[in-house]
């Protein structure tokens, strides 16, 4: 499985997608911006282009002739997706910390990049994963429908969460008000988001394996 991951990282993933988190993450420096958009760029740009590349390279047929089992093919691809997601979120979190130092007295209308906000981002990416991975591995070839469905799901979650953050005083206070200074609360939200992300991604992997085992590679 390790070799499959390295194959994807070295041959299948365009180097641009490793630089992209550092470039698009700079949007965290825009004061008071809608920061949900930063990890969403991974869903909008990286995934569609990456899987288009896999398809144009006929990666599925190449991988199928290797002495590997289908479960490991799915596991390696899911691992690559998660690595890139963690890179996007990790870089954005670092930029977010710098943003607080650049604008220490800024009033945030949307979610500020506190730890709790990143917990919500992990949930959003978990939703994206369970939809994209499970739908894609119905064929392991057609990525358009899976991309559209997963992006829609992630954006709906982000939209509802941000609407509550603006309209609901409790949510607003939790993420931007007095709750933002509660390290225990913020850490708990981040931890809960990470747990949900892991659970949804593992669920997506299991569904994908079951579906991929039924796919005939020709």
SULRA-V468427 format. One line per field, one symbol per residue. ss: DSSP state (a for helix, b for strand, c for the rest). phi: phi as a letter, one per 40 degrees, with the letter a starting at -180 (. if undefined). psi: psi as a letter, one per 40 degrees, with the letter a starting at -180 (. if undefined). A space follows every 50 residues. Layout:
ss=???
phi=???
psi=???
//
This chain:
ss=caaaaaaaaaaacccaaaaaaaaaaaaaaccccccaaaaaaaaaaaaaaa aaaaaaccaaaaaacccccaaaaaaaaaaaaaaaaaaaaaaaaaaaaaaa aaccccccccccccaaaaaaaaaaaaaaaaaaaaaacccccccaaaaaaa aaaaaaaaaaaaaaaaacaaaaaaaccaaaacaaaaaaaaaaaaaaaaaa aaaaaaaaaaaacccccc
phi=.dccccdcccbcccddcccddccccccccccgcccdccccccccbccdcc cccdcccfcccccccccbccdcccccccccdcdcccccccccccccccdc ccbcbcccccccccdccccccccdcccdcccccccdccbgacbccccccc cccccccccccccccccccccccccbccccccccccccccccccccdccc cccccccccccccccccb
psi=ddddddddddddhhddeddddddddeeeehhfigeddddddddddddddd ddddddefddddddeigiiddddddddddddddddddddddddddddddd ddgdfhhhdahifiddddddddddddddddddddddeddfdheddddddd dddddddddddddddddhdddddddebdddegdddddddddddddddddd dddddddddddddehhh.
//
